[in-house]
Amino acid sequence: GAIGTGISIPRFFIMEVVSELQQICKLPISRSENLTEATSNLDAFVEVHAILKAHAVNLEKMVSDIRLLASDITGAEVAIPQKQVGSSIMPGKVNPVIPEFVIAAVHKIYANDQIITSLSAQGCLDLNANIPLIGHALLESIKLLIACDKTLLSNLMTDLQIKQGISEKRIRHSASVTTALSPYIGYHQAAKMAKLMKETNIDVVEANKQLKLIDDQKLLELLKLDNLLKLGFTLNDLTD
């Protein structure tokens, strides 16, 4: 094949073809400033698919976390919608089929990314004979991501349950919660409280009753989720 300047094509065709394609495809198509470069180098496909891959990576991380948090049949903090009958030998088991579909789909997108990357680099001088497969892989990834997003919305996120009571109980029983108290009682005293919690398997409220390191009401205020999640503390927090 060969790439040219359009010298053998009527100029009106060159000038009108883009606007005509815009009408036909209903897409914001534009003409490259450098047609030769756009034909011989397909890095635009690599860049576009990289953005799609980044979305796929985020989806896998999210559903993997949800699957993990919902995996405990007794006391899980998250409950996923029951979309498939569970195990025949484990009563009450809920199979995480939606997260697992997403994980499988995004790994196909990762494979497509490798295909697009390697074949885009296989162009020879002015042309790349692999455009059909590159385009197919790109369109397939778009379709897979749309399917993932749609099923996550309708089959997972809409009916996802967060068991706040269990979360708050676990926070209070976790020795790591004493980190939030260290600005108020000091690092060494917080470490003393954490050690007591671990050794006696009591929560932070009971540990404070024994050690009397901070006012009970102040402790309950600090243990509110909004306070545990806020960004740092101020001098006003210490003097209140």
MDAnalysis code that builds the backbone (N, CA, C; Angstrom):
import MDAnalysis as mda
import numpy as np

u = mda.Universe.empty(720, n_residues=240, atom_resindex=np.repeat(np.arange(240), 3), trajectory=True)
u.add_TopologyAttr("name", ["N", "CA", "C"] * 240)
u.add_TopologyAttr("resid", np.arange(1, 241))
u.add_TopologyAttr("resname", ["GLY", "ALA", "ILE", "GLY", "THR", "GLY", "ILE", "SER", "ILE", "PRO", "ARG", "PHE", "PHE", "ILE", "MET", "GLU", "VAL", "VAL", "SER", "GLU", "LEU", "GLN", "GLN", "ILE", "CYS", "LYS", "LEU", "PRO", "ILE", "SER", "ARG", "SER", "GLU", "ASN", "LEU", "THR", "GLU", "ALA", "THR", "SER", "ASN", "LEU", "ASP", "ALA", "PHE", "VAL", "GLU", "VAL", "HIS", "ALA", "ILE", "LEU", "LYS", "ALA", "HIS", "ALA", "VAL", "ASN", "LEU", "GLU", "LYS", "MET", "VAL", "SER", "ASP", "ILE", "ARG", "LEU", "LEU", "ALA", "SER", "ASP", "ILE", "THR", "GLY", "ALA", "GLU", "VAL", "ALA", "ILE", "PRO", "GLN", "LYS", "GLN", "VAL", "GLY", "SER", "SER", "ILE", "MET", "PRO", "GLY", "LYS", "VAL", "ASN", "PRO", "VAL", "ILE", "PRO", "GLU", "PHE", "VAL", "ILE", "ALA", "ALA", "VAL", "HIS", "LYS", "ILE", "TYR", "ALA", "ASN", "ASP", "GLN", "ILE", "ILE", "THR", "SER", "LEU", "SER", "ALA", "GLN", "GLY", "CYS", "LEU", "ASP", "LEU", "ASN", "ALA", "ASN", "ILE", "PRO", "LEU", "ILE", "GLY", "HIS", "ALA", "LEU", "LEU", "GLU", "SER", "ILE", "LYS", "LEU", "LEU", "ILE", "ALA", "CYS", "ASP", "LYS", "THR", "LEU", "LEU", "SER", "ASN", "LEU", "MET", "THR", "ASP", "LEU", "GLN", "ILE", "LYS", "GLN", "GLY", "ILE", "SER", "GLU", "LYS", "ARG", "ILE", "ARG", "HIS", "SER", "ALA", "SER", "VAL", "THR", "THR", "ALA", "LEU", "SER", "PRO", "TYR", "ILE", "GLY", "TYR", "HIS", "GLN", "ALA", "ALA", "LYS", "MET", "ALA", "LYS", "LEU", "MET", "LYS", "GLU", "THR", "ASN", "ILE", "ASP", "VAL", "VAL", "GLU", "ALA", "ASN", "LYS", "GLN", "LEU", "LYS", "LEU", "ILE", "ASP", "ASP", "GLN", "LYS", "LEU", "LEU", "GLU", "LEU", "LEU", "LYS", "LEU", "ASP", "ASN", "LEU", "LEU", "LYS", "LEU", "GLY", "PHE", "THR", "LEU", "ASN", "ASP", "LEU", "THR", "ASP"])
u.atoms.positions = np.array([
    [0.815, -1.183, 0.000],
    [0.000, 0.000, 0.000],
    [0.861, 1.250, 0.000],
    [0.255, 2.364, -0.268],
    [0.993, 3.624, -0.296],
    [0.142, 4.710, 0.322],
    [0.787, 5.719, 0.828],
    [0.092, 6.857, 1.422],
    [0.449, 8.096, 0.623],
    [-0.557, 8.904, 0.321],
    [-0.289, 10.059, -0.531],
    [-0.778, 11.354, 0.083],
    [-0.731, 12.414, -0.681],
    [-1.136, 13.744, -0.222],
    [-2.561, 14.081, -0.627],
    [-3.183, 13.212, -1.437],
    [-4.507, 13.506, -1.966],
    [-4.435, 14.213, -3.300],
    [-3.270, 14.150, -3.954],
    [-3.075, 14.890, -5.198],
    [-4.009, 14.417, -6.304],
    [-4.453, 13.148, -6.237],
    [-5.299, 12.605, -7.300],
    [-6.781, 12.665, -6.955],
    [-7.130, 13.358, -5.848],
    [-8.515, 13.440, -5.385],
    [-9.013, 14.875, -5.570],
    [-10.242, 15.057, -6.040],
    [-10.790, 16.414, -6.150],
    [-10.758, 17.135, -4.810],
    [-10.335, 18.374, -4.809],
    [-10.158, 19.114, -3.568],
    [-11.465, 19.269, -2.799],
    [-12.577, 19.443, -3.520],
    [-13.850, 19.618, -2.823],
    [-14.186, 18.374, -1.998],
    [-13.768, 17.183, -2.529],
    [-14.017, 15.944, -1.787],
    [-13.231, 15.942, -0.474],
    [-11.987, 16.351, -0.548],
    [-11.142, 16.390, 0.655],
    [-11.721, 17.349, 1.685],
    [-12.239, 18.471, 1.196],
    [-12.743, 19.485, 2.120],
    [-14.113, 19.129, 2.686],
    [-14.913, 18.349, 1.943],
    [-16.282, 18.063, 2.354],
    [-16.467, 16.709, 3.016],
    [-15.497, 15.809, 2.875],
    [-15.705, 14.442, 3.335],
    [-15.912, 14.371, 4.852],
    [-15.220, 15.203, 5.613],
    [-15.342, 15.154, 7.069],
    [-16.732, 15.587, 7.524],
    [-17.221, 16.687, 6.992],
    [-18.551, 17.158, 7.380],
    [-19.623, 16.162, 6.954],
    [-19.402, 15.501, 5.800],
    [-20.350, 14.486, 5.340],
    [-20.373, 13.293, 6.298],
    [-19.196, 12.885, 6.742],
    [-19.104, 11.787, 7.699],
    [-19.732, 12.158, 9.036],
    [-19.595, 13.403, 9.441],
    [-20.233, 13.865, 10.674],
    [-21.744, 13.691, 10.600],
    [-22.324, 14.003, 9.433],
    [-23.764, 13.867, 9.262],
    [-24.184, 12.409, 9.255],
    [-23.403, 11.577, 8.610],
    [-23.750, 10.158, 8.494],
    [-23.616, 9.442, 9.831],
    [-22.500, 9.691, 10.517],
    [-22.197, 8.960, 11.755],
    [-22.761, 9.621, 13.008],
    [-23.138, 10.897, 12.886],
    [-23.609, 11.651, 14.053],
    [-22.540, 11.696, 15.149],
    [-21.291, 11.807, 14.724],
    [-20.162, 11.864, 15.651],
    [-19.302, 13.090, 15.339],
    [-18.618, 13.633, 16.351],
    [-17.789, 14.838, 16.143],
    [-16.453, 14.511, 15.476],
    [-16.530, 13.977, 14.267],
    [-15.323, 13.596, 13.534],
    [-14.571, 14.856, 13.085],
    [-13.253, 14.779, 13.128],
    [-12.438, 15.908, 12.661],
    [-11.273, 15.375, 11.821],
    [-10.711, 16.218, 11.005],
    [-9.586, 15.834, 10.153],
    [-8.276, 16.133, 10.864],
    [-7.373, 15.210, 10.823],
    [-6.078, 15.388, 11.471],
    [-5.303, 16.523, 10.813],
    [-4.535, 17.240, 11.615],
    [-3.694, 18.299, 11.074],
    [-2.563, 17.718, 10.218],
    [-2.188, 16.469, 10.532],
    [-1.121, 15.805, 9.789],
    [-1.627, 14.431, 9.378],
    [-2.177, 14.340, 8.172],
    [-2.787, 13.091, 7.716],
    [-1.766, 11.965, 7.591],
    [-0.575, 12.290, 7.187],
    [0.460, 11.271, 7.037],
    [0.798, 10.652, 8.389],
    [0.968, 11.511, 9.391],
    [1.297, 11.009, 10.739],
    [0.141, 10.197, 11.308],
    [-1.095, 10.652, 11.089],
    [-2.261, 9.959, 11.632],
    [-2.448, 8.594, 10.998],
    [-1.995, 8.431, 9.768],
    [-2.135, 7.150, 9.079],
    [-1.050, 6.168, 9.490],
    [0.162, 6.651, 9.647],
    [1.280, 5.742, 9.915],
    [1.445, 5.429, 11.393],
    [0.987, 6.329, 12.273],
    [1.125, 6.101, 13.713],
    [-0.251, 5.987, 14.368],
    [-0.465, 4.897, 15.090],
    [-1.766, 4.630, 15.711],
    [-1.726, 4.806, 17.226],
    [-0.857, 5.699, 17.695],
    [-0.746, 5.914, 19.134],
    [-2.030, 6.473, 19.735],
    [-2.883, 7.089, 18.908],
    [-4.162, 7.597, 19.426],
    [-5.015, 6.455, 19.968],
    [-4.987, 5.308, 19.277],
    [-5.733, 4.147, 19.754],
    [-5.148, 3.633, 21.069],
    [-3.835, 3.652, 21.164],
    [-3.165, 3.207, 22.389],
    [-3.557, 4.097, 23.560],
    [-3.578, 5.404, 23.319],
    [-3.909, 6.350, 24.384],
    [-5.363, 6.229, 24.817],
    [-6.259, 6.124, 23.847],
    [-7.682, 5.993, 24.175],
    [-7.938, 4.724, 24.972],
    [-7.339, 3.632, 24.524],
    [-7.576, 2.371, 25.236],
    [-6.943, 2.378, 26.614],
    [-5.868, 3.114, 26.777],
    [-5.254, 3.215, 28.103],
    [-6.223, 3.841, 29.107],
    [-7.010, 4.803, 28.657],
    [-8.021, 5.424, 29.526],
    [-9.087, 4.395, 29.889],
    [-9.503, 3.603, 28.892],
    [-10.476, 2.540, 29.155],
    [-9.911, 1.524, 30.148],
    [-8.652, 1.198, 29.970],
    [-8.018, 0.229, 30.870],
    [-7.971, 0.764, 32.299],
    [-7.703, 2.053, 32.445],
    [-7.672, 2.651, 33.786],
    [-9.032, 2.510, 34.467],
    [-10.097, 2.697, 33.700],
    [-11.447, 2.509, 34.248],
    [-11.652, 1.055, 34.646],
    [-11.173, 0.142, 33.814],
    [-11.293, -1.283, 34.115],
    [-10.539, -1.650, 35.395],
    [-9.358, -1.071, 35.568],
    [-8.564, -1.326, 36.779],
    [-9.329, -0.881, 38.021],
    [-9.939, 0.297, 37.948],
    [-10.712, 0.802, 39.086],
    [-11.911, -0.089, 39.392],
    [-12.563, -0.598, 38.353],
    [-13.698, -1.494, 38.554],
    [-13.257, -2.777, 39.254],
    [-12.129, -3.341, 38.808],
    [-11.664, -4.590, 39.433],
    [-11.327, -4.370, 40.901],
    [-10.644, -3.276, 41.212],
    [-10.308, -2.990, 42.605],
    [-11.573, -2.856, 43.450],
    [-12.559, -2.150, 42.922],
    [-13.789, -1.907, 43.668],
    [-14.548, -3.206, 43.934],
    [-14.769, -4.007, 42.897],
    [-15.571, -5.222, 43.094],
    [-14.804, -6.278, 43.893],
    [-13.485, -6.262, 43.794],
    [-12.688, -7.197, 44.600],
    [-12.819, -6.867, 46.083],
    [-12.820, -5.567, 46.403],
    [-13.014, -5.154, 47.792],
    [-14.403, -5.531, 48.288],
    [-15.408, -5.318, 47.452],
    [-16.782, -5.654, 47.844],
    [-16.912, -7.160, 48.055],
    [-16.342, -7.934, 47.161],
    [-16.409, -9.398, 47.298],
    [-15.745, -9.852, 48.594],
    [-14.614, -9.250, 48.938],
    [-13.911, -9.610, 50.163],
    [-14.716, -9.240, 51.391],
    [-15.244, -8.017, 51.414],
    [-15.997, -7.550, 52.576],
    [-17.296, -8.327, 52.773],
    [-17.849, -8.873, 51.682],
    [-19.114, -9.601, 51.766],
    [-18.917, -11.109, 51.877],
    [-17.681, -11.555, 52.015],
    [-17.399, -12.987, 51.925],
    [-17.700, -13.756, 53.201],
    [-17.839, -13.089, 54.345],
    [-18.060, -13.768, 55.619],
    [-19.552, -14.001, 55.830],
    [-19.951, -15.252, 55.922],
    [-21.369, -15.568, 56.054],
    [-21.906, -15.192, 57.425],
    [-21.036, -15.031, 58.405],
    [-21.474, -14.660, 59.762],
    [-20.797, -13.360, 60.168],
    [-21.486, -12.271, 59.958],
    [-20.979, -10.998, 60.445],
    [-20.300, -10.130, 59.433],
    [-20.572, -10.340, 58.147],
    [-19.971, -9.485, 57.128],
    [-20.519, -8.070, 57.242],
    [-19.661, -7.095, 56.981],
    [-20.080, -5.694, 57.051],
    [-20.887, -5.277, 55.829],
    [-20.720, -5.999, 54.728],
    [-21.391, -5.680, 53.475],
    [-22.201, -6.885, 53.030],
    [-23.418, -6.638, 52.569],
    [-24.265, -7.702, 52.034],
    [-24.571, -7.400, 50.577],
    [-24.165, -8.318, 49.687],
    [-24.421, -8.122, 48.259],
    [-25.765, -8.742, 47.896],
    [-26.423, -8.227, 46.859],
    [-27.700, -8.798, 46.435],
    [-27.548, -10.261, 46.037],
    [-28.545, -11.058, 46.343],
    [-28.517, -12.488, 46.021],
    [-28.979, -12.673, 44.579],
    [-28.011, -12.891, 43.705],
    [-28.321, -13.030, 42.282],
    [-28.189, -14.463, 41.798],
    [-27.710, -15.356, 42.651],
    [-27.561, -16.757, 42.259],
    [-27.671, -17.629, 43.491],
    [-28.362, -18.781, 43.341],
    [-28.479, -19.721, 44.459],
    [-27.089, -20.156, 44.892],
    [-26.869, -20.203, 46.212],
    [-25.536, -20.500, 46.738],
    [-25.162, -21.962, 46.659],
    [-24.179, -22.327, 47.436],
    [-23.627, -23.674, 47.426],
    [-24.643, -24.695, 47.924],
    [-24.596, -25.901, 47.349],
    [-25.479, -26.982, 47.777],
    [-25.071, -27.546, 49.135],
    [-23.849, -27.270, 49.584],
    [-23.388, -27.796, 50.874],
    [-23.163, -26.695, 51.906],
    [-23.351, -25.436, 51.494],
    [-23.156, -24.319, 52.419],
    [-24.420, -23.472, 52.448],
    [-25.360, -23.779, 53.342],
    [-26.618, -23.021, 53.408],
    [-26.361, -21.528, 53.639],
    [-27.085, -20.706, 52.905],
    [-26.976, -19.262, 53.089],
    [-25.865, -18.609, 52.317],
    [-25.046, -19.377, 51.615],
    [-23.932, -18.797, 50.863],
    [-24.464, -17.999, 49.671],
    [-23.914, -16.815, 49.474],
    [-24.286, -15.966, 48.344],
    [-23.084, -15.868, 47.415],
    [-23.243, -16.347, 46.211],
    [-22.139, -16.299, 45.260],
    [-21.979, -14.879, 44.694],
    [-20.775, -14.335, 44.712],
    [-20.545, -12.964, 44.203],
    [-20.415, -12.946, 42.687],
    [-21.475, -13.330, 41.991],
    [-21.390, -13.525, 40.543],
    [-21.197, -12.210, 39.778],
    [-21.744, -11.115, 40.293],
    [-21.583, -9.842, 39.584],
    [-20.132, -9.353, 39.683],
    [-19.531, -9.312, 40.887],
    [-18.108, -8.966, 40.940],
    [-17.241, -9.885, 40.098],
    [-17.572, -11.174, 40.082],
    [-16.738, -12.115, 39.330],
    [-16.900, -11.934, 37.823],
    [-18.104, -11.562, 37.378],
    [-18.285, -11.233, 35.956],
    [-17.424, -10.029, 35.582],
    [-17.445, -9.013, 36.435],
    [-16.672, -7.795, 36.153],
    [-15.183, -8.113, 36.109],
    [-14.710, -8.913, 37.051],
    [-13.283, -9.267, 37.084],
    [-12.878, -9.992, 35.804],
    [-13.712, -10.941, 35.361],
    [-13.408, -11.670, 34.130],
    [-13.412, -10.734, 32.928],
    [-14.396, -9.830, 32.881],
    [-14.512, -8.917, 31.746],
    [-13.328, -7.962, 31.657],
    [-12.896, -7.423, 32.789],
    [-11.807, -6.449, 32.737],
    [-10.483, -7.121, 32.379],
    [-10.339, -8.401, 32.688],
    [-9.110, -9.084, 32.271],
    [-9.083, -9.274, 30.760],
    [-10.248, -9.389, 30.142],
    [-10.292, -9.401, 28.670],
    [-9.898, -8.023, 28.142],
    [-10.276, -6.978, 28.850],
    [-9.888, -5.627, 28.451],
    [-8.378, -5.457, 28.571],
    [-7.776, -6.024, 29.625],
    [-6.316, -5.967, 29.752],
    [-5.655, -6.662, 28.560],
    [-6.238, -7.793, 28.152],
    [-5.693, -8.516, 26.995],
    [-5.823, -7.676, 25.726],
    [-6.961, -7.017, 25.583],
    [-7.145, -6.136, 24.421],
    [-6.130, -5.005, 24.420],
    [-5.798, -4.511, 25.604],
    [-4.818, -3.432, 25.701],
    [-3.458, -3.894, 25.185],
    [-3.098, -5.122, 25.517],
    [-1.833, -5.657, 25.034],
    [-1.854, -5.841, 23.520],
    [-2.998, -6.304, 22.999],
    [-3.134, -6.475, 21.552],
    [-2.977, -5.129, 20.842],
    [-3.682, -4.129, 21.327],
    [-3.638, -2.811, 20.695],
    [-2.237, -2.213, 20.783],
    [-1.597, -2.379, 21.924],
    [-0.250, -1.844, 22.112],
    [0.740, -2.484, 21.141],
    [0.733, -3.802, 21.107],
    [1.730, -4.510, 20.293],
    [1.467, -4.336, 18.799],
    [0.198, -4.381, 18.385],
    [-0.097, -4.254, 16.963],
    [0.078, -2.820, 16.475],
    [-0.158, -1.840, 17.328],
    [0.084, -0.450, 16.924],
    [1.566, -0.221, 16.676],
    [2.406, -0.935, 17.386],
    [3.850, -0.813, 17.189],
    [4.332, -1.592, 15.966],
    [3.460, -2.426, 15.395],
    [3.843, -3.264, 14.264],
    [3.625, -2.596, 12.914],
    [3.245, -1.328, 12.927],
    [3.092, -0.630, 11.657],
    [4.419, -0.583, 10.903],
    [4.313, -0.600, 9.589],
    [5.528, -0.599, 8.760],
    [5.563, 0.663, 7.897],
    [6.484, 1.554, 8.226],
    [6.631, 2.812, 7.519],
    [5.316, 3.590, 7.484],
    [4.669, 3.706, 6.320],
    [3.509, 4.592, 6.209],
    [2.197, 3.977, 6.674],
    [2.110, 2.663, 6.727],
    [0.826, 2.024, 6.964],
    [0.891, 1.004, 8.092],
    [-0.298, 0.668, 8.609],
    [-0.412, -0.389, 9.611],
    [-1.545, -1.318, 9.162],
    [-1.188, -2.544, 8.828],
    [-2.170, -3.497, 8.303],
    [-3.061, -4.085, 9.396],
    [-2.794, -3.720, 10.653],
    [-3.518, -4.338, 11.773],
    [-4.694, -3.504, 12.280],
    [-5.048, -2.448, 11.565],
    [-6.144, -1.581, 12.010],
    [-7.440, -2.341, 12.263],
    [-7.829, -3.312, 11.435],
    [-9.089, -4.029, 11.709],
    [-9.123, -4.685, 13.085],
    [-8.057, -5.378, 13.461],
    [-8.041, -6.049, 14.761],
    [-7.927, -5.036, 15.899],
    [-7.154, -3.967, 15.672],
    [-7.050, -2.909, 16.681],
    [-8.423, -2.290, 16.931],
    [-9.130, -1.982, 15.868],
    [-10.472, -1.413, 16.013],
    [-11.424, -2.377, 16.690],
    [-11.341, -3.657, 16.322],
    [-12.213, -4.657, 16.947],
    [-11.952, -4.744, 18.445],
    [-10.684, -4.760, 18.839],
    [-10.330, -4.855, 20.258],
    [-10.811, -3.628, 21.023],
    [-10.680, -2.447, 20.414],
    [-11.115, -1.212, 21.062],
    [-12.626, -1.209, 21.266],
    [-13.375, -1.573, 20.230],
    [-14.833, -1.600, 20.334],
    [-15.294, -2.659, 21.328],
    [-14.603, -3.783, 21.351],
    [-14.968, -4.840, 22.302],
    [-14.779, -4.364, 23.738],
    [-13.701, -3.663, 24.003],
    [-13.449, -3.143, 25.352],
    [-14.523, -2.147, 25.765],
    [-14.931, -1.293, 24.826],
    [-15.994, -0.325, 25.127],
    [-17.278, -1.060, 25.492],
    [-17.636, -2.083, 24.701],
    [-18.857, -2.851, 24.960],
    [-18.778, -3.564, 26.312],
    [-17.608, -4.114, 26.641],
    [-17.445, -4.808, 27.922],
    [-17.573, -3.844, 29.098],
    [-16.981, -2.652, 28.959],
    [-17.072, -1.673, 30.044],
    [-18.505, -1.188, 30.232],
    [-19.211, -0.986, 29.138],
    [-20.619, -0.585, 29.238],
    [-21.411, -1.669, 29.949],
    [-21.166, -2.934, 29.589],
    [-21.863, -4.045, 30.230],
    [-21.539, -4.114, 31.717],
    [-20.270, -3.896, 32.064],
    [-19.849, -3.918, 33.477],
    [-20.542, -2.802, 34.256],
    [-20.516, -1.603, 33.720],
    [-21.113, -0.462, 34.416],
    [-22.618, -0.654, 34.601],
    [-23.277, -1.149, 33.572],
    [-24.726, -1.337, 33.657],
    [-25.093, -2.403, 34.698],
    [-24.395, -3.535, 34.666],
    [-24.751, -4.597, 35.605],
    [-24.359, -4.233, 37.028],
    [-23.296, -3.470, 37.210],
    [-22.933, -3.013, 38.551],
    [-24.012, -2.108, 39.128],
    [-24.537, -1.228, 38.297],
    [-25.570, -0.313, 38.766],
    [-26.858, -1.048, 39.106],
    [-27.310, -1.919, 38.203],
    [-28.619, -2.548, 38.383],
    [-28.587, -3.799, 39.257],
    [-27.452, -4.508, 39.283],
    [-27.420, -5.803, 39.968],
    [-26.526, -5.859, 41.203],
    [-25.832, -4.769, 41.507],
    [-24.960, -4.787, 42.694],
    [-25.134, -3.541, 43.546],
    [-24.858, -2.379, 42.990],
    [-24.825, -1.158, 43.792],
    [-26.202, -0.734, 44.304],
    [-27.229, -0.941, 43.482],
    [-28.559, -0.469, 43.859],
    [-29.048, -1.121, 45.154],
    [-28.787, -2.410, 45.314],
    [-29.277, -3.139, 46.497],
    [-28.156, -3.546, 47.454],
    [-26.987, -2.946, 47.298],
    [-25.886, -3.236, 48.214],
    [-26.212, -2.710, 49.610],
    [-25.987, -3.525, 50.640],
    [-26.305, -3.127, 52.014],
    [-25.027, -2.974, 52.839],
    [-24.917, -1.856, 53.520],
    [-23.811, -1.607, 54.427],
    [-24.343, -1.740, 55.850],
    [-23.813, -2.669, 56.602],
    [-24.287, -2.922, 57.960],
    [-23.501, -2.032, 58.924],
    [-24.042, -0.838, 59.136],
    [-23.330, 0.181, 59.900],
    [-23.073, -0.252, 61.338],
    [-24.037, -0.954, 61.936],
    [-23.862, -1.382, 63.326],
    [-22.660, -2.286, 63.503],
    [-22.484, -3.223, 62.584],
    [-21.340, -4.138, 62.651],
    [-20.045, -3.366, 62.474],
    [-20.038, -2.411, 61.541],
    [-18.828, -1.623, 61.289],
    [-18.426, -0.823, 62.524],
    [-19.399, -0.179, 63.144],
    [-19.094, 0.631, 64.329],
    [-18.593, -0.249, 65.473],
    [-19.189, -1.440, 65.639],
    [-18.758, -2.342, 66.697],
    [-17.319, -2.792, 66.474],
    [-16.989, -3.094, 65.227],
    [-15.636, -3.548, 64.921],
    [-14.622, -2.427, 65.113],
    [-15.019, -1.217, 64.774],
    [-14.115, -0.079, 64.975],
    [-13.793, 0.072, 66.457],
    [-14.829, -0.029, 67.297],
    [-14.625, 0.161, 68.733],
    [-13.797, -0.965, 69.351],
    [-13.836, -2.143, 68.742],
    [-13.057, -3.269, 69.271],
    [-11.660, -3.350, 68.646],
    [-11.403, -2.505, 67.656],
    [-10.097, -2.527, 67.015],
    [-9.126, -1.629, 67.768],
    [-7.993, -2.187, 68.142],
    [-6.998, -1.405, 68.880],
    [-6.464, -0.245, 68.053],
    [-6.584, -0.334, 66.738],
    [-6.079, 0.739, 65.877],
    [-6.861, 2.035, 66.044],
    [-8.076, 1.958, 66.628],
    [-8.876, 3.172, 66.816],
    [-8.214, 4.124, 67.808],
    [-7.303, 3.607, 68.620],
    [-6.605, 4.469, 69.576],
    [-5.727, 5.507, 68.868],
    [-5.443, 5.273, 67.590],
    [-4.685, 6.259, 66.816],
    [-5.409, 7.601, 66.793],
    [-6.738, 7.550, 66.740],
    [-7.524, 8.784, 66.716],
    [-7.466, 9.522, 68.049],
    [-7.055, 8.822, 69.111],
    [-7.000, 9.435, 70.441],
    [-5.630, 10.010, 70.767],
    [-4.629, 9.597, 70.009],
    [-3.260, 10.000, 70.354],
    [-3.047, 11.512, 70.406],
    [-3.706, 12.344, 69.554],
    [-3.511, 13.793, 69.707],
    [-4.051, 14.337, 71.031],
    [-4.958, 13.606, 71.666],
    [-5.634, 14.082, 72.872],
    [-5.039, 13.490, 74.149],
    [-4.533, 12.254, 74.085],
    [-3.992, 11.619, 75.295],
    [-2.508, 11.302, 75.171],
    [-1.937, 11.534, 73.990],
    [-0.524, 11.263, 73.787],
    [-0.290, 9.856, 73.246],
    [0.812, 9.702, 72.530],
    [1.122, 8.431, 71.874],
    [1.280, 7.287, 72.871],
    [2.022, 7.515, 73.944],
    [2.314, 6.430, 74.891],
    [1.056, 5.965, 75.629],
    [0.193, 6.901, 75.977],
    [-1.047, 6.529, 76.642],
    [-1.973, 5.780, 75.677],
    [-1.989, 6.221, 74.407],
    [-2.788, 5.529, 73.396],
    [-2.282, 4.106, 73.196],
    [-0.949, 3.934, 73.213],
    [-0.369, 2.603, 73.084],
    [-0.740, 1.732, 74.286],
    [-0.777, 2.325, 75.458],
    [-1.176, 1.599, 76.675],
    [-2.618, 1.108, 76.550],
    [-3.489, 1.962, 76.022],
    [-4.885, 1.584, 75.839],
    [-5.011, 0.476, 74.797],
    [-4.273, 0.587, 73.702],
    [-4.320, -0.427, 72.651],
    [-3.870, -1.784, 73.179],
    [-2.824, -1.776, 73.992],
    [-2.317, -3.022, 74.568],
    [-3.361, -3.668, 75.468],
    [-4.047, -2.863, 76.285],
    [-5.089, -3.391, 77.165],
    [-6.229, -3.994, 76.350],
    [-6.617, -3.322, 75.275],
    [-7.698, -3.826, 74.420],
    [-7.336, -5.183, 73.817],
    [-6.101, -5.323, 73.381],
    [-5.664, -6.583, 72.780],
    [-5.603, -7.706, 73.810],
    [-5.083, -7.407, 74.969],
    [-4.876, -8.445, 75.978],
    [-6.176, -8.927, 76.621],
    [-7.162, -8.028, 76.748],
    [-8.394, -8.371, 77.455],
    [-9.610, -8.481, 76.536],
    [-9.408, -8.219, 75.244],
    [-10.481, -8.323, 74.253],
    [-11.686, -7.453, 74.619],
    [-11.413, -6.223, 75.023],
    [-12.487, -5.274, 75.336],
    [-12.449, -4.147, 74.328],
    [-13.548, -3.380, 74.246],
    [-13.573, -2.280, 73.295],
    [-12.951, -1.032, 73.911],
    [-12.825, 0.018, 73.100],
    [-12.117, 1.209, 73.522],
    [-12.869, 1.946, 74.638],
    [-14.189, 1.848, 74.635],
    [-14.969, 2.516, 75.681],
    [-14.699, 1.867, 77.037],
    [-14.706, 0.536, 77.065],
    [-14.441, -0.179, 78.320],
    [-12.996, 0.028, 78.766],
    [-12.082, 0.053, 77.806],
    [-10.678, 0.279, 78.147],
    [-10.491, 1.650, 78.782],
    [-11.194, 2.639, 78.290],
    [-11.080, 3.983, 78.860],
    [-11.690, 4.055, 80.257],
    [-12.741, 3.273, 80.497],
    [-13.330, 3.245, 81.832],
    [-12.320, 2.717, 82.855],
    [-11.490, 1.790, 82.426],
    [-10.487, 1.237, 83.329],
    [-9.286, 2.172, 83.497],
    [-8.860, 2.780, 82.392],
    [-7.658, 3.608, 82.449],
    [-7.940, 5.075, 82.748],
    [-9.176, 5.525, 82.418],
    [-9.578, 6.920, 82.674],
    [-8.593, 7.913, 82.047],
    [-8.371, 7.767, 80.744],
    [-7.421, 8.620, 80.038],
    [-8.077, 9.822, 79.364],
    [-9.386, 9.743, 79.130],
    [-10.090, 10.826, 78.449],
    [-11.542, 10.837, 78.924],
    [-12.145, 12.004, 78.901],
    [-13.533, 12.123, 79.320],
    [-14.430, 11.222, 78.455],
    [-15.376, 10.532, 79.098],
    [-16.220, 9.569, 78.383],
    [-16.984, 10.226, 77.236],
    [-17.553, 11.391, 77.468],
    [-18.316, 12.067, 76.426],
    [-17.427, 12.513, 75.272],
    [-16.225, 12.976, 75.632],
    [-15.277, 13.368, 74.593],
    [-14.894, 12.159, 73.744],
    [-14.721, 11.019, 74.395],
    [-14.372, 9.794, 73.674],
    [-15.470, 9.421, 72.678],
    [-16.709, 9.439, 73.122],
    [-17.819, 9.089, 72.237],
    [-17.916, 10.055, 71.063],
    [-17.603, 11.311, 71.316],
    [-17.610, 12.305, 70.243],
    [-16.533, 11.986, 69.210],
    [-15.343, 11.632, 69.702],
    [-14.235, 11.313, 68.798],
    [-14.486, 10.043, 67.999],
    [-15.306, 9.146, 68.548],
    [-15.565, 7.868, 67.897],
    [-16.651, 7.954, 66.828],
    [-17.285, 9.099, 66.680],
    [-18.266, 9.252, 65.615],
    [-17.561, 9.119, 64.263],
    [-18.247, 8.468, 63.333],
    [-17.623, 8.161, 62.049],
    [-17.133, 9.412, 61.326],
    [-17.903, 10.500, 61.421],
    [-17.490, 11.735, 60.749],
    [-16.156, 12.237, 61.287],
    [-15.943, 12.075, 62.585],
    [-14.687, 12.527, 63.182],
    [-13.536, 11.581, 62.855],
    [-13.832, 10.300, 62.780],
    [-12.783, 9.330, 62.456],
    [-12.299, 9.470, 61.011],
    [-13.171, 9.987, 60.146],
    [-12.841, 10.074, 58.727],
    [-12.358, 11.455, 58.297],
    [-12.373, 12.422, 59.188],
    [-11.994, 13.772, 58.764],
    [-10.486, 13.887, 58.571],
    [-10.095, 14.911, 57.837],
    [-8.692, 15.102, 57.468],
    [-7.948, 15.849, 58.575],
    [-7.253, 15.106, 59.409],
    [-6.429, 15.719, 60.460],
    [-7.254, 16.394, 61.546],
    [-6.567, 17.148, 62.408],
    [-7.223, 17.861, 63.493],
    [-6.677, 19.276, 63.555],
    [-7.369, 20.129, 64.282],
    [-6.954, 21.517, 64.439],
    [-6.714, 21.812, 65.923],
    [-6.159, 22.972, 66.212],
    [-5.942, 23.371, 67.607],
    [-7.274, 23.525, 68.334],
    [-8.283, 23.948, 67.614],
    [-9.614, 24.068, 68.233],
    [-10.140, 22.720, 68.718],
    [-9.829, 21.655, 67.969],
    [-10.253, 20.322, 68.398],
    [-9.632, 19.951, 69.723],
    [-8.394, 20.331, 69.934],
    [-7.680, 19.974, 71.162],
    [-8.142, 20.782, 72.355],
    [-8.670, 21.979, 72.113],
    [-9.056, 22.859, 73.231],
    [-10.540, 22.810, 73.538],
    [-11.331, 22.148, 72.685],
    [-12.769, 22.062, 72.943],
    [-13.066, 21.225, 74.205],
])
